[in-house]
Amino acid sequence: MNIDHHMLVGFAKSFGLFYLLAMAAAALLYACWPANKKRFDKAARDIIEDEDKPWR
């Protein structure tokens, strides 16, 4: 079997596509996992609670 440039490019593109899809699925699972709800809710509240207020 002769490995040429076009075969390597095709493999790299296919592997990259599947790698990207797997990482996106992992990120989505992490974000939607029920155990992480408290952490994300706290992060959302902390941004609002730490806003700058006028100086008195």
C-alpha positions as CSV (number, residue, x, y, z in Angstrom):
1,M,0.0,0.0,0.0
2,N,1.5,3.3,-1.1
3,I,0.9,6.2,1.2
4,D,0.9,9.5,-0.6
5,H,0.1,13.1,0.3
6,H,-3.6,12.9,-0.7
7,M,-4.2,9.8,1.5
8,L,-2.6,11.6,4.5
9,V,-4.6,14.7,3.9
10,G,-7.8,12.7,3.8
11,F,-6.9,10.8,6.9
12,A,-6.0,14.1,8.8
13,K,-9.3,15.7,7.7
14,S,-11.4,12.7,8.7
15,F,-9.6,12.3,12.0
16,G,-9.8,16.0,12.7
17,L,-13.6,16.0,12.0
18,F,-14.2,13.1,14.4
19,Y,-11.9,14.6,17.0
20,L,-13.8,17.9,16.8
21,L,-17.2,16.2,17.0
22,A,-16.1,14.1,20.0
23,M,-14.7,17.2,21.9
24,A,-17.9,19.1,21.2
25,A,-20.0,16.2,22.5
26,A,-17.9,16.0,25.6
27,A,-18.2,19.7,26.2
28,L,-22.0,19.5,25.8
29,L,-22.3,16.5,28.1
30,Y,-20.1,18.4,30.7
31,A,-22.3,21.5,30.5
32,C,-25.6,19.6,30.7
33,W,-24.5,17.1,33.4
34,P,-26.9,17.6,36.4
35,A,-24.0,17.5,39.0
36,N,-22.6,20.7,37.5
37,K,-25.8,22.7,37.8
38,K,-24.8,24.3,41.2
39,R,-21.4,25.3,39.8
40,F,-22.8,27.0,36.7
41,D,-25.7,28.7,38.7
42,K,-23.2,30.1,41.2
43,A,-21.0,31.4,38.3
44,A,-24.0,33.1,36.7
45,R,-24.9,34.8,40.1
46,D,-21.4,35.8,40.9
47,I,-21.0,37.9,37.7
48,I,-24.2,39.8,38.6
49,E,-23.4,40.2,42.3
50,D,-19.9,41.5,41.7
51,E,-20.9,44.4,39.4
52,D,-19.4,47.8,40.2
53,K,-21.7,50.1,42.2
54,P,-21.5,53.9,42.5
55,W,-19.0,55.1,45.1
56,R,-20.6,56.8,48.1
